[in-house]
Amino acid sequence: MPLPVDIANAAALAALLEASVEKPGSVTPTKSFADLEYSDFLNAALSIRPHMAKAARRGALAADSAIGLDEIGIGKIIYDAFEPGGSVARRKVNVNFGIVLMFVPLAAAAGYGGTSLRKSLKAVLRDATPTDTVWIYKAMRKCDLGGMRLRGGGLSGLDVYSDAALTKIRREGITPLDVFRKSAGIDRLASEWVSGYKICFECSKKIELGGDSILKAFLGMLSKYPDTLIARKAGLKEAEKVSAMARQALNGRRSVASLDSYLRSKGNKLNPGTTCDLTATALFLKAMG
């Protein structure tokens, strides 16, 4: 079983590698947004280590039956990563919320051990509690995430920015998986929680910790799965158009540079941030072996 420090270092390495690749439409070592630059992502990547180590230690306690899986407290660990001195780099912006949301359960599962990391992950996700949901909502608020004003259908009453939603979560015992099942159709990270990180595990089998492999994996996922951050900001048709352009870049019918130029033509509105989070998670899986 890996030590918490090793799990934490693997998480930081994965986040650093993902941030350091020249990915189209993203903040990179050579390209910035108006409110974000490469150094913000480096600082955020390094700052997640204590939170990943804590998640791993809590997972190990559950494995030793000192606590239950439902007592790991992944929601509070996610929230704490964005407290002062946590993983938000210098500026009051959302730097790496998606990465933290994906990494914390994985770190807890790795600390828990077992015969299969994915089975352990599914158990960690399954046993997360309504209290975890509340802390995740509070973390989303702290990061001022866009597109979280949930409306209509099964999402009614679960608006992240509504205090009534927190009351509803506590009263009805709504777990993170309950929320993510309802939002899986509009958010790829939510659908990954529901599927036990299906896309990320598949990608981790092919991705390598360096070289052109990371960019290829990023483009592969973007080409196959329309980026839901783009969809929330610019609409599904635009996200599907970007996926088609990524397929062209993969098969050589379009240059990566031209894709990058298009994605930057509207500021950060076409930033494929969800695909970046999936890429980082696949790298975390690979780094843990």
JORARA-V353391 format. One record per residue. RES is the residue in three letters. PHI is phi in degrees with one decimal (* if undefined). NEAR is the number of other C-alpha atoms within 12 Angstrom. D_FIRST is the distance of its C-alpha to the first C-alpha in Angstrom with 2 decimals. Layout:
# JORARA-V353391
res->RES phi->PHI near->NEAR d_first->D_FIRST
res->RES phi->PHI near->NEAR d_first->D_FIRST
This chain:
# JORARA-V353391
res->MET phi->* near->23 d_first->0.00
res->PRO phi->-67.2 near->26 d_first->3.86
res->LEU phi->-76.0 near->25 d_first->6.56
res->PRO phi->-53.6 near->32 d_first->9.30
res->VAL phi->-65.4 near->25 d_first->11.67
res->ASP phi->-69.1 near->26 d_first->10.06
res->ILE phi->-64.7 near->42 d_first->9.99
res->ALA phi->-63.0 near->37 d_first->13.48
res->ASN phi->-66.9 near->29 d_first->14.71
res->ALA phi->-63.9 near->38 d_first->13.85
res->ALA phi->-63.9 near->46 d_first->15.82
res->ALA phi->-63.4 near->41 d_first->18.63
res->LEU phi->-60.3 near->33 d_first->18.87
res->ALA phi->-60.9 near->43 d_first->19.22
res->ALA phi->-65.7 near->47 d_first->21.87
res->LEU phi->-65.4 near->39 d_first->23.65
res->LEU phi->-63.3 near->39 d_first->23.87
res->GLU phi->-61.4 near->45 d_first->25.20
res->ALA phi->-68.4 near->42 d_first->27.73
res->SER phi->-90.1 near->31 d_first->28.88
res->VAL phi->-90.3 near->34 d_first->30.06
res->GLU phi->-77.2 near->29 d_first->33.75
res->LYS phi->-94.6 near->40 d_first->33.43
res->PRO phi->-62.4 near->39 d_first->36.72
res->GLY phi->79.5 near->39 d_first->37.68
res->SER phi->-119.5 near->41 d_first->34.90
res->VAL phi->-68.7 near->36 d_first->34.70
res->THR phi->-136.0 near->28 d_first->33.95
res->PRO phi->-58.2 near->23 d_first->34.44
res->THR phi->-112.4 near->17 d_first->38.12
res->LYS phi->-135.9 near->25 d_first->38.93
res->SER phi->-125.1 near->24 d_first->38.85
res->PHE phi->-103.7 near->26 d_first->40.02
res->ALA phi->-61.1 near->15 d_first->42.60
res->ASP phi->-114.2 near->20 d_first->40.10
res->LEU phi->-144.3 near->28 d_first->36.91
res->GLU phi->-139.5 near->25 d_first->36.15
res->TYR phi->-54.6 near->29 d_first->33.36
res->SER phi->-62.2 near->26 d_first->32.74
res->ASP phi->-62.3 near->31 d_first->32.00
res->PHE phi->-74.6 near->40 d_first->29.07
res->LEU phi->-64.1 near->31 d_first->27.79
res->ASN phi->-61.3 near->26 d_first->28.00
res->ALA phi->-64.5 near->39 d_first->26.33
res->ALA phi->-62.3 near->40 d_first->23.41
res->LEU phi->-72.5 near->32 d_first->22.79
res->SER phi->-75.8 near->34 d_first->23.44
res->ILE phi->-79.0 near->46 d_first->20.67
res->ARG phi->-55.5 near->35 d_first->17.95
res->PRO phi->-62.8 near->32 d_first->18.38
res->HIS phi->-73.8 near->43 d_first->18.43
res->MET phi->-70.3 near->46 d_first->15.20
res->ALA phi->-63.9 near->36 d_first->13.55
res->LYS phi->-64.0 near->37 d_first->15.34
res->ALA phi->-61.1 near->45 d_first->14.27
res->ALA phi->-65.0 near->43 d_first->10.53
res->ARG phi->-65.0 near->37 d_first->11.49
res->ARG phi->-65.7 near->38 d_first->13.67
res->GLY phi->-63.6 near->46 d_first->11.19
res->ALA phi->-64.5 near->33 d_first->9.12
res->LEU phi->-63.0 near->26 d_first->12.68
res->ALA phi->-66.2 near->29 d_first->13.48
res->ALA phi->-64.1 near->28 d_first->10.76
res->ASP phi->-84.3 near->16 d_first->12.34
res->SER phi->62.3 near->15 d_first->15.65
res->ALA phi->-72.4 near->16 d_first->16.92
res->ILE phi->-139.4 near->17 d_first->17.97
res->GLY phi->-90.1 near->21 d_first->18.49
res->LEU phi->-57.7 near->33 d_first->17.16
res->ASP phi->-76.0 near->29 d_first->20.67
res->GLU phi->-107.6 near->28 d_first->20.29
res->ILE phi->-62.8 near->39 d_first->17.57
res->GLY phi->78.9 near->38 d_first->20.57
res->ILE phi->-63.0 near->48 d_first->19.68
res->GLY phi->-63.5 near->40 d_first->23.44
res->LYS phi->-67.3 near->33 d_first->24.01
res->ILE phi->-65.2 near->42 d_first->21.17
res->ILE phi->-60.5 near->44 d_first->22.85
res->TYR phi->-61.4 near->33 d_first->26.18
res->ASP phi->-62.4 near->33 d_first->25.23
res->ALA phi->-64.5 near->44 d_first->24.25
res->PHE phi->-112.7 near->38 d_first->27.98
res->GLU phi->-76.2 near->24 d_first->29.43
res->PRO phi->-52.6 near->16 d_first->31.31
res->GLY phi->87.5 near->19 d_first->28.93
res->GLY phi->-83.6 near->32 d_first->26.37
res->SER phi->-95.1 near->41 d_first->25.83
res->VAL phi->-76.9 near->35 d_first->29.45
res->ALA phi->-78.6 near->31 d_first->31.07
res->ARG phi->35.1 near->23 d_first->34.39
res->ARG phi->-95.8 near->21 d_first->36.39
res->LYS phi->-85.0 near->20 d_first->36.60
res->VAL phi->-140.4 near->25 d_first->35.38
res->ASN phi->-81.0 near->29 d_first->32.48
res->VAL phi->-91.3 near->42 d_first->30.46
res->ASN phi->-144.0 near->45 d_first->27.10
res->PHE phi->-57.6 near->42 d_first->27.07
res->GLY phi->-60.7 near->39 d_first->25.92
res->ILE phi->-64.4 near->42 d_first->22.93
res->VAL phi->-62.4 near->50 d_first->21.85
res->LEU phi->-58.2 near->47 d_first->22.62
res->MET phi->-83.6 near->45 d_first->20.38
res->PHE phi->-76.7 near->53 d_first->17.49
res->VAL phi->-59.4 near->49 d_first->17.01
res->PRO phi->-61.5 near->54 d_first->16.13
res->LEU phi->-65.4 near->52 d_first->13.70
res->ALA phi->-63.2 near->54 d_first->11.93
res->ALA phi->-63.5 near->51 d_first->12.01
res->ALA phi->-65.7 near->47 d_first->10.76
res->ALA phi->-65.7 near->48 d_first->7.70
res->GLY phi->-67.6 near->39 d_first->7.12
res->TYR phi->-66.9 near->41 d_first->8.25
res->GLY phi->79.4 near->32 d_first->5.97
res->GLY phi->99.9 near->23 d_first->8.44
res->THR phi->-76.8 near->13 d_first->10.18
res->SER phi->-142.5 near->18 d_first->11.39
res->LEU phi->-61.3 near->29 d_first->10.67
res->ARG phi->-67.8 near->31 d_first->14.43
res->LYS phi->-64.3 near->23 d_first->14.86
res->SER phi->-65.2 near->30 d_first->12.54
res->LEU phi->-61.5 near->39 d_first->14.53
res->LYS phi->-59.8 near->28 d_first->17.73
res->ALA phi->-67.9 near->33 d_first->17.03
res->VAL phi->-61.9 near->45 d_first->16.49
res->LEU phi->-66.5 near->45 d_first->19.66
res->ARG phi->-62.4 near->30 d_first->21.54
res->ASP phi->-93.4 near->31 d_first->21.15
res->ALA phi->-62.1 near->36 d_first->22.13
res->THR phi->-108.0 near->32 d_first->25.40
res->PRO phi->-56.4 near->33 d_first->28.89
res->THR phi->-62.3 near->31 d_first->28.11
res->ASP phi->-62.0 near->39 d_first->25.43
res->THR phi->-58.9 near->39 d_first->28.23
res->VAL phi->-60.9 near->39 d_first->30.57
res->TRP phi->-67.2 near->31 d_first->28.27
res->ILE phi->-65.0 near->41 d_first->27.63
res->TYR phi->-60.0 near->40 d_first->31.42
res->LYS phi->-64.1 near->32 d_first->32.00
res->ALA phi->-66.4 near->35 d_first->29.69
res->MET phi->-60.9 near->36 d_first->31.67
res->ARG phi->-64.1 near->27 d_first->34.83
res->LYS phi->-59.3 near->27 d_first->33.75
res->CYS phi->-85.0 near->34 d_first->33.06
res->ASP phi->53.3 near->20 d_first->36.36
res->LEU phi->-68.4 near->27 d_first->35.05
res->GLY phi->-84.5 near->23 d_first->37.86
res->GLY phi->75.2 near->23 d_first->38.41
res->MET phi->-103.6 near->29 d_first->36.88
res->ARG phi->-84.4 near->23 d_first->40.24
res->LEU phi->-76.1 near->26 d_first->39.52
res->ARG phi->-133.2 near->19 d_first->42.69
res->GLY phi->77.7 near->12 d_first->44.00
res->GLY phi->53.8 near->12 d_first->42.79
res->GLY phi->-69.9 near->17 d_first->39.69
res->LEU phi->-87.4 near->25 d_first->38.82
res->SER phi->-57.1 near->20 d_first->41.95
res->GLY phi->86.8 near->25 d_first->41.37
res->LEU phi->-114.3 near->34 d_first->37.88
res->ASP phi->-53.6 near->32 d_first->39.05
res->VAL phi->-57.5 near->35 d_first->36.46
res->TYR phi->-94.9 near->26 d_first->39.34
res->SER phi->-104.3 near->22 d_first->41.05
res->ASP phi->-63.9 near->18 d_first->40.70
res->ALA phi->-63.3 near->18 d_first->41.82
res->ALA phi->-65.1 near->28 d_first->38.66
res->LEU phi->-65.0 near->29 d_first->36.54
res->THR phi->-63.6 near->21 d_first->38.88
res->LYS phi->-61.8 near->24 d_first->38.63
res->ILE phi->-59.8 near->32 d_first->34.80
res->ARG phi->-68.0 near->21 d_first->34.86
res->ARG phi->-66.4 near->14 d_first->37.82
res->GLU phi->-96.9 near->19 d_first->36.63
res->GLY phi->66.2 near->21 d_first->32.91
res->ILE phi->-84.3 near->30 d_first->31.94
res->THR phi->-88.3 near->35 d_first->28.20
res->PRO phi->-54.9 near->39 d_first->26.77
res->LEU phi->-64.3 near->33 d_first->26.55
res->ASP phi->-59.6 near->28 d_first->30.18
res->VAL phi->-65.5 near->42 d_first->31.26
res->PHE phi->-70.9 near->34 d_first->29.35
res->ARG phi->-63.2 near->26 d_first->30.77
res->LYS phi->-73.9 near->28 d_first->34.17
res->SER phi->-105.2 near->32 d_first->33.61
res->ALA phi->-59.7 near->22 d_first->31.69
res->GLY phi->-72.9 near->24 d_first->34.99
res->ILE phi->-118.7 near->31 d_first->35.59
res->ASP phi->-141.3 near->33 d_first->32.18
res->ARG phi->-69.1 near->39 d_first->29.64
res->LEU phi->-67.8 near->41 d_first->26.69
res->ALA phi->-61.9 near->32 d_first->27.75
res->SER phi->-67.1 near->29 d_first->27.93
res->GLU phi->-68.2 near->39 d_first->24.41
res->TRP phi->-57.5 near->41 d_first->23.15
res->VAL phi->-66.3 near->30 d_first->25.31
res->SER phi->-89.2 near->25 d_first->24.19
res->GLY phi->72.5 near->30 d_first->20.43
res->TYR phi->66.0 near->34 d_first->20.70
res->LYS phi->-55.1 near->25 d_first->22.57
res->ILE phi->-63.8 near->34 d_first->24.21
res->CYS phi->-65.7 near->39 d_first->21.24
res->PHE phi->-64.3 near->31 d_first->19.11
res->GLU phi->-63.2 near->24 d_first->22.27
res->CYS phi->-66.0 near->32 d_first->22.90
res->SER phi->-64.3 near->30 d_first->19.44
res->LYS phi->-72.0 near->20 d_first->20.29
res->LYS phi->-108.4 near->25 d_first->23.32
res->ILE phi->-72.6 near->35 d_first->22.74
res->GLU phi->-119.3 near->28 d_first->22.11
res->LEU phi->-86.0 near->32 d_first->21.28
res->GLY phi->148.4 near->23 d_first->24.94
res->GLY phi->66.2 near->15 d_first->28.44
res->ASP phi->-79.7 near->20 d_first->30.35
res->SER phi->-60.3 near->25 d_first->27.43
res->ILE phi->-68.4 near->36 d_first->26.62
res->LEU phi->-63.0 near->36 d_first->30.29
res->LYS phi->-63.6 near->31 d_first->30.67
res->ALA phi->-64.8 near->39 d_first->27.76
res->PHE phi->-59.4 near->48 d_first->29.27
res->LEU phi->-65.2 near->42 d_first->32.69
res->GLY phi->-62.4 near->33 d_first->31.46
res->MET phi->-69.2 near->38 d_first->30.03
res->LEU phi->-63.8 near->43 d_first->33.08
res->SER phi->-70.1 near->27 d_first->35.40
res->LYS phi->-94.7 near->25 d_first->33.94
res->TYR phi->-125.9 near->36 d_first->33.16
res->PRO phi->-50.4 near->38 d_first->35.80
res->ASP phi->-69.3 near->43 d_first->34.32
res->THR phi->-77.6 near->41 d_first->34.64
res->LEU phi->-68.9 near->37 d_first->35.11
res->ILE phi->-61.5 near->38 d_first->38.09
res->ALA phi->-60.9 near->31 d_first->39.25
res->ARG phi->-69.1 near->29 d_first->39.31
res->LYS phi->-84.2 near->26 d_first->41.19
res->ALA phi->-124.1 near->25 d_first->43.50
res->GLY phi->101.2 near->20 d_first->43.46
res->LEU phi->-64.8 near->22 d_first->41.95
res->LYS phi->-61.0 near->18 d_first->44.64
res->GLU phi->-66.0 near->26 d_first->43.77
res->ALA phi->-62.3 near->33 d_first->40.04
res->GLU phi->-67.3 near->25 d_first->41.03
res->LYS phi->-62.6 near->26 d_first->43.35
res->VAL phi->-62.7 near->43 d_first->40.59
res->SER phi->-61.8 near->32 d_first->38.43
res->ALA phi->-63.4 near->26 d_first->41.46
res->MET phi->-67.6 near->32 d_first->41.87
res->ALA phi->-65.7 near->41 d_first->38.24
res->ARG phi->-62.9 near->28 d_first->38.88
res->GLN phi->-63.8 near->23 d_first->41.91
res->ALA phi->-66.5 near->27 d_first->39.95
res->LEU phi->-67.3 near->25 d_first->37.46
res->ASN phi->-95.1 near->16 d_first->40.28
res->GLY phi->84.2 near->16 d_first->42.35
res->ARG phi->-88.9 near->15 d_first->45.12
res->ARG phi->-147.5 near->19 d_first->44.37
res->SER phi->-79.1 near->19 d_first->43.12
res->VAL phi->-62.1 near->27 d_first->40.00
res->ALA phi->-62.8 near->20 d_first->42.36
res->SER phi->-70.7 near->21 d_first->44.69
res->LEU phi->-63.3 near->33 d_first->41.90
res->ASP phi->-60.4 near->30 d_first->40.80
res->SER phi->-60.5 near->23 d_first->44.42
res->TYR phi->-64.5 near->26 d_first->44.85
res->LEU phi->-64.7 near->32 d_first->41.76
res->ARG phi->-90.8 near->25 d_first->42.98
res->SER phi->-71.6 near->16 d_first->46.52
res->LYS phi->-124.7 near->18 d_first->45.99
res->GLY phi->67.5 near->24 d_first->44.05
res->ASN phi->-106.7 near->27 d_first->40.53
res->LYS phi->-65.4 near->28 d_first->41.67
res->LEU phi->-108.2 near->39 d_first->40.19
res->ASN phi->-70.6 near->39 d_first->36.92
res->PRO phi->-80.0 near->45 d_first->34.26
res->GLY phi->-66.3 near->41 d_first->31.72
res->THR phi->-64.2 near->40 d_first->29.87
res->THR phi->-65.3 near->47 d_first->29.32
res->CYS phi->-61.4 near->49 d_first->27.98
res->ASP phi->-64.8 near->43 d_first->25.37
res->LEU phi->-64.7 near->50 d_first->24.38
res->THR phi->-63.0 near->48 d_first->24.23
res->ALA phi->-60.9 near->48 d_first->22.00
res->THR phi->-68.3 near->49 d_first->19.56
res->ALA phi->-62.2 near->44 d_first->19.59
res->LEU phi->-67.2 near->43 d_first->18.93
res->PHE phi->-61.9 near->44 d_first->15.91
res->LEU phi->-60.8 near->41 d_first->14.48
res->LYS phi->-64.5 near->31 d_first->15.58
res->ALA phi->-64.5 near->30 d_first->14.25
res->MET phi->-83.9 near->34 d_first->10.61
res->GLY phi->76.6 near->22 d_first->11.52
